[in-house]
């Protein structure tokens, strides 16, 4: 089991655990460095850092996961060490969260048309104080008995190209990269193996300032890891990784630390961060 996990979600967005619960889980699993990377919000970072301060063995990197858009696909960018106090960046995150609310309402309209009504207030309850996401809708669908689990909800209804899928306003990858850089962060491409045409798209993103690429990720085979490592080497990107843990509790969900991320990844990110700052 690894000691580094740089892709974790809390209930500040669409994870199930509070930041404090996630920290306790990480400590219990022997992790030494984690990053809180909630969707379009940094609200889970400070509570996680405060909880980790009680443990001398756990370091929490402040992060975020931004949704950006390319033709016919959604791409996610991780931002590490973003300035949590930057007002312009927080306004950008708020704009993105508002887009999630509008999208969620449209998805519920489509589900109703498909004969699967879901109560908006229940989705809000499931999201709590966090940013609303499709996993909250999926959870409500499971409760209603429309699907067996969250994965099935995405495969049959909520995933791209499925009957209840709705697009929403997003940034371009270049805009997302520049936004992270503008607040002192390191932009890293999340779960890239799923991106069609990745090798053709990467040069433009690297030119915009992309600093890293997620190489070590739940479910990636050795061949996929080797291919992504090759791309990282070719473009001078830091190869990062993590479990993308949400706490869904599904049998196939990777727990924090189950993805073996080399400890040297953190050192390389730190060096890249200071090089950009100098």
Secondary structure as GFF3:
##gff-version 3
##sequence-region A 1 278
A	DSSP	beta_strand	4	8	.	.	.	ID=ss1
A	DSSP	alpha_helix	19	28	.	.	.	ID=ss2
A	DSSP	beta_strand	33	36	.	.	.	ID=ss3
A	DSSP	alpha_helix	43	52	.	.	.	ID=ss4
A	DSSP	beta_strand	59	70	.	.	.	ID=ss5
A	DSSP	beta_strand	73	80	.	.	.	ID=ss6
A	DSSP	alpha_helix	87	113	.	.	.	ID=ss7
A	DSSP	alpha_helix	120	127	.	.	.	ID=ss8
A	DSSP	alpha_helix	134	144	.	.	.	ID=ss9
A	DSSP	alpha_helix	150	153	.	.	.	ID=ss10
A	DSSP	pi_helix	154	158	.	.	.	ID=ss11
A	DSSP	beta_strand	171	172	.	.	.	ID=ss12
A	DSSP	alpha_helix	173	182	.	.	.	ID=ss13
A	DSSP	beta_strand	186	189	.	.	.	ID=ss14
A	DSSP	three_ten_helix	192	194	.	.	.	ID=ss15
A	DSSP	alpha_helix	198	208	.	.	.	ID=ss16
A	DSSP	beta_strand	212	217	.	.	.	ID=ss17
A	DSSP	alpha_helix	222	235	.	.	.	ID=ss18
A	DSSP	beta_strand	238	242	.	.	.	ID=ss19
A	DSSP	alpha_helix	264	277	.	.	.	ID=ss20
###
